[in-house]
């Protein structure tokens, strides 16, 4: 398998944290997928896509109770935004 982005051949299955955005929150879900070691391109198979869509749906319905807060998302606000 060659990377479609950089044509590198060093693609390994790794555990990566995929970020799902739920309103203003970001939820990281660990998945094991092939990742290009050269450029970082991630390859999702059908099974992984379906899994992430399922998690995304459950999160939106607030059906998950196994969430752990690991950080905060902050917004830096300006009183006079630079143009
Ligand atoms: Zn690549």
PDB file of the backbone (N, CA, C, O) and the ligand in Angstrom, with CONECT records:
HET     ZN  A 101       1
ATOM      1  N   UNK A   1       0.846  -1.200   0.000  1.00  0.00           N
ATOM      2  CA  UNK A   1       0.000   0.000   0.000  1.00  0.00           C
ATOM      3  C   UNK A   1       0.879   1.247   0.000  1.00  0.00           C
ATOM      4  O   UNK A   1       1.783   1.393   0.823  1.00  0.00           O
ATOM      5  N   UNK A   2       0.593   2.135  -0.938  1.00  0.00           N
ATOM      6  CA  UNK A   2       1.316   3.403  -1.006  1.00  0.00           C
ATOM      7  C   UNK A   2       0.406   4.531  -0.552  1.00  0.00           C
ATOM      8  O   UNK A   2      -0.808   4.495  -0.755  1.00  0.00           O
ATOM      9  N   UNK A   3       1.009   5.521   0.060  1.00  0.00           N
ATOM     10  CA  UNK A   3       0.230   6.674   0.504  1.00  0.00           C
ATOM     11  C   UNK A   3      -0.243   7.459  -0.716  1.00  0.00           C
ATOM     12  O   UNK A   3       0.543   7.762  -1.614  1.00  0.00           O
ATOM     13  N   UNK A   4      -1.540   7.786  -0.739  1.00  0.00           N
ATOM     14  CA  UNK A   4      -2.059   8.514  -1.892  1.00  0.00           C
ATOM     15  C   UNK A   4      -1.654   9.989  -1.865  1.00  0.00           C
ATOM     16  O   UNK A   4      -1.754  10.688  -2.874  1.00  0.00           O
ATOM     17  N   UNK A   5      -1.197  10.449  -0.706  1.00  0.00           N
ATOM     18  CA  UNK A   5      -0.807  11.860  -0.603  1.00  0.00           C
ATOM     19  C   UNK A   5       0.660  12.071  -0.971  1.00  0.00           C
ATOM     20  O   UNK A   5       0.989  12.895  -1.825  1.00  0.00           O
ATOM     21  N   UNK A   6       1.539  11.307  -0.306  1.00  0.00           N
ATOM     22  CA  UNK A   6       2.974  11.562  -0.509  1.00  0.00           C
ATOM     23  C   UNK A   6       3.667  10.417  -1.240  1.00  0.00           C
ATOM     24  O   UNK A   6       4.864  10.497  -1.515  1.00  0.00           O
ATOM     25  N   UNK A   7       2.935   9.359  -1.557  1.00  0.00           N
ATOM     26  CA  UNK A   7       3.459   8.172  -2.238  1.00  0.00           C
ATOM     27  C   UNK A   7       4.507   7.419  -1.415  1.00  0.00           C
ATOM     28  O   UNK A   7       5.241   6.583  -1.942  1.00  0.00           O
ATOM     29  N   UNK A   8       4.564   7.725  -0.124  1.00  0.00           N
ATOM     30  CA  UNK A   8       5.473   6.998   0.753  1.00  0.00           C
ATOM     31  C   UNK A   8       4.958   5.585   0.989  1.00  0.00           C
ATOM     32  O   UNK A   8       3.769   5.312   0.821  1.00  0.00           O
ATOM     33  N   UNK A   9       5.852   4.696   1.378  1.00  0.00           N
ATOM     34  CA  UNK A   9       5.446   3.301   1.580  1.00  0.00           C
ATOM     35  C   UNK A   9       5.452   2.880   3.037  1.00  0.00           C
ATOM     36  O   UNK A   9       5.147   1.732   3.360  1.00  0.00           O
ATOM     37  N   UNK A  10       5.795   3.802   3.912  1.00  0.00           N
ATOM     38  CA  UNK A  10       5.873   3.458   5.322  1.00  0.00           C
ATOM     39  C   UNK A  10       4.538   3.740   6.009  1.00  0.00           C
ATOM     40  O   UNK A  10       4.358   4.755   6.681  1.00  0.00           O
ATOM     41  N   UNK A  11       3.601   2.790   5.812  1.00  0.00           N
ATOM     42  CA  UNK A  11       2.276   2.939   6.401  1.00  0.00           C
ATOM     43  C   UNK A  11       2.095   1.854   7.450  1.00  0.00           C
ATOM     44  O   UNK A  11       2.205   0.666   7.147  1.00  0.00           O
ATOM     45  N   UNK A  12       1.820   2.258   8.678  1.00  0.00           N
ATOM     46  CA  UNK A  12       1.701   1.324   9.783  1.00  0.00           C
ATOM     47  C   UNK A  12       0.368   1.529  10.504  1.00  0.00           C
ATOM     48  O   UNK A  12      -0.158   2.639  10.590  1.00  0.00           O
ATOM     49  N   UNK A  13      -0.156   0.410  11.017  1.00  0.00           N
ATOM     50  CA  UNK A  13      -1.382   0.522  11.814  1.00  0.00           C
ATOM     51  C   UNK A  13      -1.009   1.077  13.186  1.00  0.00           C
ATOM     52  O   UNK A  13      -0.159   0.530  13.889  1.00  0.00           O
ATOM     53  N   UNK A  14      -1.665   2.168  13.545  1.00  0.00           N
ATOM     54  CA  UNK A  14      -1.365   2.816  14.822  1.00  0.00           C
ATOM     55  C   UNK A  14      -2.655   3.163  15.549  1.00  0.00           C
ATOM     56  O   UNK A  14      -3.723   3.252  14.942  1.00  0.00           O
ATOM     57  N   UNK A  15      -2.541   3.356  16.850  1.00  0.00           N
ATOM     58  CA  UNK A  15      -3.679   3.839  17.620  1.00  0.00           C
ATOM     59  C   UNK A  15      -3.606   5.358  17.632  1.00  0.00           C
ATOM     60  O   UNK A  15      -2.643   5.943  18.128  1.00  0.00           O
ATOM     61  N   UNK A  16      -4.630   5.985  17.083  1.00  0.00           N
ATOM     62  CA  UNK A  16      -4.644   7.447  17.030  1.00  0.00           C
ATOM     63  C   UNK A  16      -5.915   7.966  17.677  1.00  0.00           C
ATOM     64  O   UNK A  16      -6.916   7.257  17.779  1.00  0.00           O
ATOM     65  N   UNK A  17      -5.855   9.203  18.108  1.00  0.00           N
ATOM     66  CA  UNK A  17      -7.024   9.834  18.709  1.00  0.00           C
ATOM     67  C   UNK A  17      -7.726  10.664  17.652  1.00  0.00           C
ATOM     68  O   UNK A  17      -7.179  11.632  17.123  1.00  0.00           O
ATOM     69  N   UNK A  18      -8.950  10.261  17.359  1.00  0.00           N
ATOM     70  CA  UNK A  18      -9.736  10.985  16.372  1.00  0.00           C
ATOM     71  C   UNK A  18     -10.640  11.967  17.111  1.00  0.00           C
ATOM     72  O   UNK A  18     -11.352  11.580  18.038  1.00  0.00           O
ATOM     73  N   UNK A  19     -10.614  13.204  16.717  1.00  0.00           N
ATOM     74  CA  UNK A  19     -11.413  14.226  17.401  1.00  0.00           C
ATOM     75  C   UNK A  19     -12.797  14.383  16.796  1.00  0.00           C
ATOM     76  O   UNK A  19     -12.928  14.652  15.602  1.00  0.00           O
ATOM     77  N   UNK A  20     -13.826  14.217  17.610  1.00  0.00           N
ATOM     78  CA  UNK A  20     -15.195  14.433  17.146  1.00  0.00           C
ATOM     79  C   UNK A  20     -15.709  15.715  17.782  1.00  0.00           C
ATOM     80  O   UNK A  20     -15.670  15.868  19.003  1.00  0.00           O
ATOM     81  N   UNK A  21     -16.189  16.632  16.958  1.00  0.00           N
ATOM     82  CA  UNK A  21     -16.661  17.901  17.481  1.00  0.00           C
ATOM     83  C   UNK A  21     -18.156  17.815  17.745  1.00  0.00           C
ATOM     84  O   UNK A  21     -18.951  17.587  16.834  1.00  0.00           O
ATOM     85  N   UNK A  22     -18.524  18.001  19.010  1.00  0.00           N
ATOM     86  CA  UNK A  22     -19.927  17.974  19.403  1.00  0.00           C
ATOM     87  C   UNK A  22     -20.253  19.347  19.973  1.00  0.00           C
ATOM     88  O   UNK A  22     -19.890  19.667  21.105  1.00  0.00           O
ATOM     89  N   UNK A  23     -20.945  20.154  19.171  1.00  0.00           N
ATOM     90  CA  UNK A  23     -21.191  21.555  19.521  1.00  0.00           C
ATOM     91  C   UNK A  23     -19.857  22.219  19.852  1.00  0.00           C
ATOM     92  O   UNK A  23     -18.973  22.272  18.996  1.00  0.00           O
ATOM     93  N   UNK A  24     -19.693  22.729  21.077  1.00  0.00           N
ATOM     94  CA  UNK A  24     -18.417  23.370  21.401  1.00  0.00           C
ATOM     95  C   UNK A  24     -17.416  22.426  22.056  1.00  0.00           C
ATOM     96  O   UNK A  24     -16.332  22.846  22.463  1.00  0.00           O
ATOM     97  N   UNK A  25     -17.777  21.170  22.156  1.00  0.00           N
ATOM     98  CA  UNK A  25     -16.886  20.211  22.798  1.00  0.00           C
ATOM     99  C   UNK A  25     -16.141  19.389  21.759  1.00  0.00           C
ATOM    100  O   UNK A  25     -16.579  19.241  20.618  1.00  0.00           O
ATOM    101  N   UNK A  26     -15.012  18.865  22.184  1.00  0.00           N
ATOM    102  CA  UNK A  26     -14.230  17.992  21.324  1.00  0.00           C
ATOM    103  C   UNK A  26     -14.021  16.687  22.084  1.00  0.00           C
ATOM    104  O   UNK A  26     -13.510  16.689  23.205  1.00  0.00           O
ATOM    105  N   UNK A  27     -14.416  15.575  21.473  1.00  0.00           N
ATOM    106  CA  UNK A  27     -14.289  14.280  22.127  1.00  0.00           C
ATOM    107  C   UNK A  27     -13.286  13.430  21.345  1.00  0.00           C
ATOM    108  O   UNK A  27     -13.457  13.202  20.147  1.00  0.00           O
ATOM    109  N   UNK A  28     -12.243  12.966  22.027  1.00  0.00           N
ATOM    110  CA  UNK A  28     -11.255  12.119  21.371  1.00  0.00           C
ATOM    111  C   UNK A  28     -11.651  10.660  21.507  1.00  0.00           C
ATOM    112  O   UNK A  28     -11.965  10.184  22.598  1.00  0.00           O
ATOM    113  N   UNK A  29     -11.631   9.960  20.381  1.00  0.00           N
ATOM    114  CA  UNK A  29     -11.948   8.539  20.367  1.00  0.00           C
ATOM    115  C   UNK A  29     -10.738   7.813  19.785  1.00  0.00           C
ATOM    116  O   UNK A  29     -10.259   8.166  18.708  1.00  0.00           O
ATOM    117  N   UNK A  30     -10.244   6.798  20.498  1.00  0.00           N
ATOM    118  CA  UNK A  30      -9.085   6.050  20.009  1.00  0.00           C
ATOM    119  C   UNK A  30      -9.514   5.038  18.956  1.00  0.00           C
ATOM    120  O   UNK A  30     -10.451   4.268  19.167  1.00  0.00           O
ATOM    121  N   UNK A  31      -8.830   5.045  17.832  1.00  0.00           N
ATOM    122  CA  UNK A  31      -9.076   4.042  16.793  1.00  0.00           C
ATOM    123  C   UNK A  31      -7.735   3.516  16.289  1.00  0.00           C
ATOM    124  O   UNK A  31      -6.719   4.211  16.322  1.00  0.00           O
ATOM    125  N   UNK A  32      -7.762   2.260  15.820  1.00  0.00           N
ATOM    126  CA  UNK A  32      -6.535   1.686  15.238  1.00  0.00           C
ATOM    127  C   UNK A  32      -6.702   1.672  13.719  1.00  0.00           C
ATOM    128  O   UNK A  32      -7.527   0.942  13.168  1.00  0.00           O
ATOM    129  N   UNK A  33      -5.908   2.485  13.077  1.00  0.00           N
ATOM    130  CA  UNK A  33      -6.004   2.622  11.621  1.00  0.00           C
ATOM    131  C   UNK A  33      -4.615   2.765  11.014  1.00  0.00           C
ATOM    132  O   UNK A  33      -3.664   3.127  11.707  1.00  0.00           O
ATOM    133  N   UNK A  34      -4.498   2.479   9.710  1.00  0.00           N
ATOM    134  CA  UNK A  34      -3.203   2.702   9.050  1.00  0.00           C
ATOM    135  C   UNK A  34      -2.904   4.203   8.953  1.00  0.00           C
ATOM    136  O   UNK A  34      -3.764   5.006   8.591  1.00  0.00           O
ATOM    137  N   UNK A  35      -1.675   4.546   9.285  1.00  0.00           N
ATOM    138  CA  UNK A  35      -1.240   5.944   9.232  1.00  0.00           C
ATOM    139  C   UNK A  35       0.069   6.014   8.458  1.00  0.00           C
ATOM    140  O   UNK A  35       0.963   5.194   8.665  1.00  0.00           O
ATOM    141  N   UNK A  36       0.179   6.986   7.574  1.00  0.00           N
ATOM    142  CA  UNK A  36       1.426   7.180   6.839  1.00  0.00           C
ATOM    143  C   UNK A  36       2.439   7.809   7.779  1.00  0.00           C
ATOM    144  O   UNK A  36       2.197   8.871   8.352  1.00  0.00           O
ATOM    145  N   UNK A  37       3.583   7.140   7.931  1.00  0.00           N
ATOM    146  CA  UNK A  37       4.611   7.649   8.842  1.00  0.00           C
ATOM    147  C   UNK A  37       5.339   8.852   8.265  1.00  0.00           C
ATOM    148  O   UNK A  37       6.021   9.583   8.983  1.00  0.00           O
ATOM    149  N   UNK A  38       5.189   9.052   6.963  1.00  0.00           N
ATOM    150  CA  UNK A  38       5.903  10.155   6.317  1.00  0.00           C
ATOM    151  C   UNK A  38       5.125  11.470   6.431  1.00  0.00           C
ATOM    152  O   UNK A  38       5.672  12.488   6.856  1.00  0.00           O
ATOM    153  N   UNK A  39       3.840  11.438   6.045  1.00  0.00           N
ATOM    154  CA  UNK A  39       3.086  12.700   6.034  1.00  0.00           C
ATOM    155  C   UNK A  39       1.958  12.733   7.058  1.00  0.00           C
ATOM    156  O   UNK A  39       1.358  13.786   7.277  1.00  0.00           O
ATOM    157  N   UNK A  40       1.659  11.602   7.687  1.00  0.00           N
ATOM    158  CA  UNK A  40       0.630  11.599   8.720  1.00  0.00           C
ATOM    159  C   UNK A  40      -0.782  11.342   8.218  1.00  0.00           C
ATOM    160  O   UNK A  40      -1.727  11.354   9.006  1.00  0.00           O
ATOM    161  N   UNK A  41      -0.940  11.110   6.918  1.00  0.00           N
ATOM    162  CA  UNK A  41      -2.269  10.833   6.367  1.00  0.00           C
ATOM    163  C   UNK A  41      -2.869   9.599   7.044  1.00  0.00           C
ATOM    164  O   UNK A  41      -2.199   8.581   7.219  1.00  0.00           O
ATOM    165  N   UNK A  42      -4.148   9.712   7.422  1.00  0.00           N
ATOM    166  CA  UNK A  42      -4.827   8.602   8.079  1.00  0.00           C
ATOM    167  C   UNK A  42      -5.770   7.922   7.094  1.00  0.00           C
ATOM    168  O   UNK A  42      -6.444   8.579   6.301  1.00  0.00           O
ATOM    169  N   UNK A  43      -5.804   6.587   7.161  1.00  0.00           N
ATOM    170  CA  UNK A  43      -6.677   5.820   6.270  1.00  0.00           C
ATOM    171  C   UNK A  43      -7.767   5.123   7.059  1.00  0.00           C
ATOM    172  O   UNK A  43      -7.506   4.263   7.900  1.00  0.00           O
ATOM    173  N   UNK A  44      -9.002   5.521   6.761  1.00  0.00           N
ATOM    174  CA  UNK A  44     -10.129   4.960   7.493  1.00  0.00           C
ATOM    175  C   UNK A  44     -10.822   3.918   6.631  1.00  0.00           C
ATOM    176  O   UNK A  44     -11.157   4.180   5.476  1.00  0.00           O
ATOM    177  N   UNK A  45     -11.037   2.730   7.198  1.00  0.00           N
ATOM    178  CA  UNK A  45     -11.812   1.742   6.443  1.00  0.00           C
ATOM    179  C   UNK A  45     -13.295   1.940   6.799  1.00  0.00           C
ATOM    180  O   UNK A  45     -13.639   2.720   7.686  1.00  0.00           O
ATOM    181  N   UNK A  46     -14.149   1.220   6.090  1.00  0.00           N
ATOM    182  CA  UNK A  46     -15.596   1.336   6.290  1.00  0.00           C
ATOM    183  C   UNK A  46     -16.005   1.089   7.735  1.00  0.00           C
ATOM    184  O   UNK A  46     -16.845   1.794   8.296  1.00  0.00           O
ATOM    185  N   UNK A  47     -15.387   0.066   8.322  1.00  0.00           N
ATOM    186  CA  UNK A  47     -15.723  -0.328   9.679  1.00  0.00           C
ATOM    187  C   UNK A  47     -15.433   0.813  10.653  1.00  0.00           C
ATOM    188  O   UNK A  47     -16.247   1.123  11.523  1.00  0.00           O
ATOM    189  N   UNK A  48     -14.257   1.436  10.493  1.00  0.00           N
ATOM    190  CA  UNK A  48     -13.869   2.538  11.375  1.00  0.00           C
ATOM    191  C   UNK A  48     -14.781   3.742  11.179  1.00  0.00           C
ATOM    192  O   UNK A  48     -15.177   4.394  12.146  1.00  0.00           O
ATOM    193  N   UNK A  49     -15.117   4.036   9.908  1.00  0.00           N
ATOM    194  CA  UNK A  49     -16.010   5.156   9.621  1.00  0.00           C
ATOM    195  C   UNK A  49     -17.366   4.954  10.287  1.00  0.00           C
ATOM    196  O   UNK A  49     -17.927   5.871  10.886  1.00  0.00           O
ATOM    197  N   UNK A  50     -17.885   3.713  10.165  1.00  0.00           N
ATOM    198  CA  UNK A  50     -19.188   3.403  10.766  1.00  0.00           C
ATOM    199  C   UNK A  50     -19.124   3.521  12.286  1.00  0.00           C
ATOM    200  O   UNK A  50     -20.049   4.021  12.926  1.00  0.00           O
ATOM    201  N   UNK A  51     -18.007   3.046  12.849  1.00  0.00           N
ATOM    202  CA  UNK A  51     -17.817   3.112  14.294  1.00  0.00           C
ATOM    203  C   UNK A  51     -17.828   4.575  14.754  1.00  0.00           C
ATOM    204  O   UNK A  51     -18.498   4.920  15.728  1.00  0.00           O
ATOM    205  N   UNK A  52     -17.085   5.424  14.050  1.00  0.00           N
ATOM    206  CA  UNK A  52     -17.009   6.837  14.426  1.00  0.00           C
ATOM    207  C   UNK A  52     -18.356   7.546  14.252  1.00  0.00           C
ATOM    208  O   UNK A  52     -18.723   8.404  15.056  1.00  0.00           O
ATOM    209  N   UNK A  53     -19.091   7.178  13.189  1.00  0.00           N
ATOM    210  CA  UNK A  53     -20.413   7.770  12.978  1.00  0.00           C
ATOM    211  C   UNK A  53     -21.362   7.372  14.097  1.00  0.00           C
ATOM    212  O   UNK A  53     -22.172   8.176  14.559  1.00  0.00           O
ATOM    213  N   UNK A  54     -21.250   6.109  14.530  1.00  0.00           N
ATOM    214  CA  UNK A  54     -22.081   5.599  15.613  1.00  0.00           C
ATOM    215  C   UNK A  54     -21.773   6.337  16.920  1.00  0.00           C
ATOM    216  O   UNK A  54     -22.687   6.750  17.634  1.00  0.00           O
ATOM    217  N   UNK A  55     -20.489   6.500  17.227  1.00  0.00           N
ATOM    218  CA  UNK A  55     -20.088   7.211  18.440  1.00  0.00           C
ATOM    219  C   UNK A  55     -20.564   8.658  18.366  1.00  0.00           C
ATOM    220  O   UNK A  55     -21.078   9.207  19.340  1.00  0.00           O
ATOM    221  N   UNK A  56     -20.383   9.267  17.191  1.00  0.00           N
ATOM    222  CA  UNK A  56     -20.799  10.647  16.973  1.00  0.00           C
ATOM    223  C   UNK A  56     -22.303  10.817  17.236  1.00  0.00           C
ATOM    224  O   UNK A  56     -22.734  11.776  17.876  1.00  0.00           O
ATOM    225  N   UNK A  57     -23.084   9.861  16.724  1.00  0.00           N
ATOM    226  CA  UNK A  57     -24.531   9.903  16.900  1.00  0.00           C
ATOM    227  C   UNK A  57     -24.915   9.785  18.378  1.00  0.00           C
ATOM    228  O   UNK A  57     -25.761  10.526  18.877  1.00  0.00           O
ATOM    229  N   UNK A  58     -24.269   8.831  19.065  1.00  0.00           N
ATOM    230  CA  UNK A  58     -24.569   8.635  20.487  1.00  0.00           C
ATOM    231  C   UNK A  58     -24.170   9.852  21.307  1.00  0.00           C
ATOM    232  O   UNK A  58     -24.855  10.213  22.263  1.00  0.00           O
ATOM    233  N   UNK A  59     -23.053  10.488  20.931  1.00  0.00           N
ATOM    234  CA  UNK A  59     -22.612  11.672  21.659  1.00  0.00           C
ATOM    235  C   UNK A  59     -23.613  12.805  21.486  1.00  0.00           C
ATOM    236  O   UNK A  59     -23.915  13.532  22.432  1.00  0.00           O
ATOM    237  N   UNK A  60     -24.129  12.946  20.257  1.00  0.00           N
ATOM    238  CA  UNK A  60     -25.095  14.013  19.999  1.00  0.00           C
ATOM    239  C   UNK A  60     -26.399  13.768  20.749  1.00  0.00           C
ATOM    240  O   UNK A  60     -27.087  14.712  21.139  1.00  0.00           O
ATOM    241  N   UNK A  61     -26.734  12.494  20.949  1.00  0.00           N
ATOM    242  CA  UNK A  61     -27.947  12.159  21.706  1.00  0.00           C
ATOM    243  C   UNK A  61     -27.660  12.126  23.198  1.00  0.00           C
ATOM    244  O   UNK A  61     -28.537  11.811  24.002  1.00  0.00           O
ATOM    245  N   UNK A  62     -26.439  12.450  23.558  1.00  0.00           N
ATOM    246  CA  UNK A  62     -25.964  12.471  24.945  1.00  0.00           C
ATOM    247  C   UNK A  62     -26.177  11.121  25.646  1.00  0.00           C
ATOM    248  O   UNK A  62     -26.550  11.063  26.817  1.00  0.00           O
ATOM    249  N   UNK A  63     -25.933  10.052  24.905  1.00  0.00           N
ATOM    250  CA  UNK A  63     -26.123   8.713  25.472  1.00  0.00           C
ATOM    251  C   UNK A  63     -24.840   8.141  26.072  1.00  0.00           C
ATOM    252  O   UNK A  63     -24.815   7.005  26.546  1.00  0.00           O
ATOM    253  N   UNK A  64     -23.785   8.939  26.044  1.00  0.00           N
ATOM    254  CA  UNK A  64     -22.527   8.432  26.584  1.00  0.00           C
ATOM    255  C   UNK A  64     -22.304   8.923  28.005  1.00  0.00           C
ATOM    256  O   UNK A  64     -22.488  10.103  28.301  1.00  0.00           O
ATOM    257  N   UNK A  65     -21.911   8.017  28.872  1.00  0.00           N
ATOM    258  CA  UNK A  65     -21.575   8.434  30.223  1.00  0.00           C
ATOM    259  C   UNK A  65     -20.133   8.056  30.564  1.00  0.00           C
ATOM    260  O   UNK A  65     -19.687   8.231  31.698  1.00  0.00           O
ATOM    261  N   UNK A  66     -19.409   7.535  29.568  1.00  0.00           N
ATOM    262  CA  UNK A  66     -18.019   7.140  29.804  1.00  0.00           C
ATOM    263  C   UNK A  66     -17.052   8.198  29.280  1.00  0.00           C
ATOM    264  O   UNK A  66     -16.019   7.874  28.696  1.00  0.00           O
ATOM    265  N   UNK A  67     -17.397   9.457  29.494  1.00  0.00           N
ATOM    266  CA  UNK A  67     -16.533  10.542  29.055  1.00  0.00           C
ATOM    267  C   UNK A  67     -15.741  11.076  30.237  1.00  0.00           C
ATOM    268  O   UNK A  67     -16.259  11.240  31.342  1.00  0.00           O
ATOM    269  N   UNK A  68     -14.479  11.340  29.971  1.00  0.00           N
ATOM    270  CA  UNK A  68     -13.608  11.881  31.018  1.00  0.00           C
ATOM    271  C   UNK A  68     -13.078  13.217  30.534  1.00  0.00           C
ATOM    272  O   UNK A  68     -12.601  13.324  29.404  1.00  0.00           O
ATOM    273  N   UNK A  69     -13.157  14.233  31.372  1.00  0.00           N
ATOM    274  CA  UNK A  69     -12.670  15.544  30.959  1.00  0.00           C
ATOM    275  C   UNK A  69     -11.149  15.565  31.070  1.00  0.00           C
ATOM    276  O   UNK A  69     -10.589  15.319  32.138  1.00  0.00           O
ATOM    277  N   UNK A  70     -10.491  15.861  29.953  1.00  0.00           N
ATOM    278  CA  UNK A  70      -9.019  15.866  29.958  1.00  0.00           C
ATOM    279  C   UNK A  70      -8.440  17.240  29.646  1.00  0.00           C
ATOM    280  O   UNK A  70      -7.224  17.429  29.674  1.00  0.00           O
ATOM    281  N   UNK A  71      -9.310  18.190  29.350  1.00  0.00           N
ATOM    282  CA  UNK A  71      -8.813  19.528  29.043  1.00  0.00           C
ATOM    283  C   UNK A  71      -9.964  20.461  28.790  1.00  0.00           C
ATOM    284  O   UNK A  71     -11.128  20.111  28.986  1.00  0.00           O
ATOM    285  N   UNK A  72      -9.630  21.640  28.357  1.00  0.00           N
ATOM    286  CA  UNK A  72     -10.670  22.629  28.088  1.00  0.00           C
ATOM    287  C   UNK A  72     -10.445  23.209  26.707  1.00  0.00           C
ATOM    288  O   UNK A  72      -9.321  23.232  26.205  1.00  0.00           O
ATOM    289  N   UNK A  73     -11.503  23.669  26.107  1.00  0.00           N
ATOM    290  CA  UNK A  73     -11.386  24.405  24.859  1.00  0.00           C
ATOM    291  C   UNK A  73     -11.713  25.850  25.179  1.00  0.00           C
ATOM    292  O   UNK A  73     -12.799  26.165  25.667  1.00  0.00           O
ATOM    293  N   UNK A  74     -10.766  26.718  24.900  1.00  0.00           N
ATOM    294  CA  UNK A  74     -10.939  28.115  25.266  1.00  0.00           C
ATOM    295  C   UNK A  74     -10.963  28.994  24.019  1.00  0.00           C
ATOM    296  O   UNK A  74     -10.373  28.663  22.991  1.00  0.00           O
ATOM    297  N   UNK A  75     -11.639  30.088  24.136  1.00  0.00           N
ATOM    298  CA  UNK A  75     -11.675  31.031  23.028  1.00  0.00           C
ATOM    299  C   UNK A  75     -11.049  32.330  23.499  1.00  0.00           C
ATOM    300  O   UNK A  75     -11.434  32.882  24.529  1.00  0.00           O
ATOM    301  N   UNK A  76     -10.087  32.806  22.739  1.00  0.00           N
ATOM    302  CA  UNK A  76      -9.440  34.062  23.060  1.00  0.00           C
ATOM    303  C   UNK A  76     -10.229  35.165  22.414  1.00  0.00           C
ATOM    304  O   UNK A  76     -10.306  35.234  21.187  1.00  0.00           O
ATOM    305  N   UNK A  77     -10.818  36.033  23.210  1.00  0.00           N
ATOM    306  CA  UNK A  77     -11.644  37.069  22.606  1.00  0.00           C
ATOM    307  C   UNK A  77     -10.970  38.439  22.678  1.00  0.00           C
ATOM    308  O   UNK A  77     -10.337  38.799  23.670  1.00  0.00           O
ATOM    309  N   UNK A  78     -11.131  39.172  21.603  1.00  0.00           N
ATOM    310  CA  UNK A  78     -10.573  40.523  21.508  1.00  0.00           C
ATOM    311  C   UNK A  78     -11.689  41.528  21.717  1.00  0.00           C
ATOM    312  O   UNK A  78     -12.829  41.295  21.314  1.00  0.00           O
ATOM    313  N   UNK A  79     -11.364  42.635  22.339  1.00  0.00           N
ATOM    314  CA  UNK A  79     -12.355  43.712  22.379  1.00  0.00           C
ATOM    315  C   UNK A  79     -12.283  44.484  21.056  1.00  0.00           C
ATOM    316  O   UNK A  79     -13.296  44.964  20.547  1.00  0.00           O
ATOM    317  N   UNK A  80     -11.061  44.594  20.508  1.00  0.00           N
ATOM    318  CA  UNK A  80     -10.886  45.215  19.197  1.00  0.00           C
ATOM    319  C   UNK A  80     -10.108  44.266  18.301  1.00  0.00           C
ATOM    320  O   UNK A  80      -8.878  44.321  18.271  1.00  0.00           O
ATOM    321  N   UNK A  81     -10.797  43.397  17.570  1.00  0.00           N
ATOM    322  CA  UNK A  81     -10.085  42.420  16.730  1.00  0.00           C
ATOM    323  C   UNK A  81      -9.193  43.112  15.706  1.00  0.00           C
ATOM    324  O   UNK A  81      -9.618  44.073  15.064  1.00  0.00           O
ATOM    325  N   UNK A  82      -7.961  42.633  15.546  1.00  0.00           N
ATOM    326  CA  UNK A  82      -7.094  43.216  14.513  1.00  0.00           C
ATOM    327  C   UNK A  82      -7.680  42.961  13.133  1.00  0.00           C
ATOM    328  O   UNK A  82      -8.248  41.897  12.885  1.00  0.00           O
ATOM    329  N   UNK A  83      -7.551  43.905  12.257  1.00  0.00           N
ATOM    330  CA  UNK A  83      -8.114  43.749  10.903  1.00  0.00           C
ATOM    331  C   UNK A  83      -7.113  43.065   9.981  1.00  0.00           C
ATOM    332  O   UNK A  83      -7.406  42.847   8.805  1.00  0.00           O
TER     333      UNK A  83
HETATM  334 ZN    ZN A 101       1.991   9.956   3.163  1.00  0.00          ZN
END
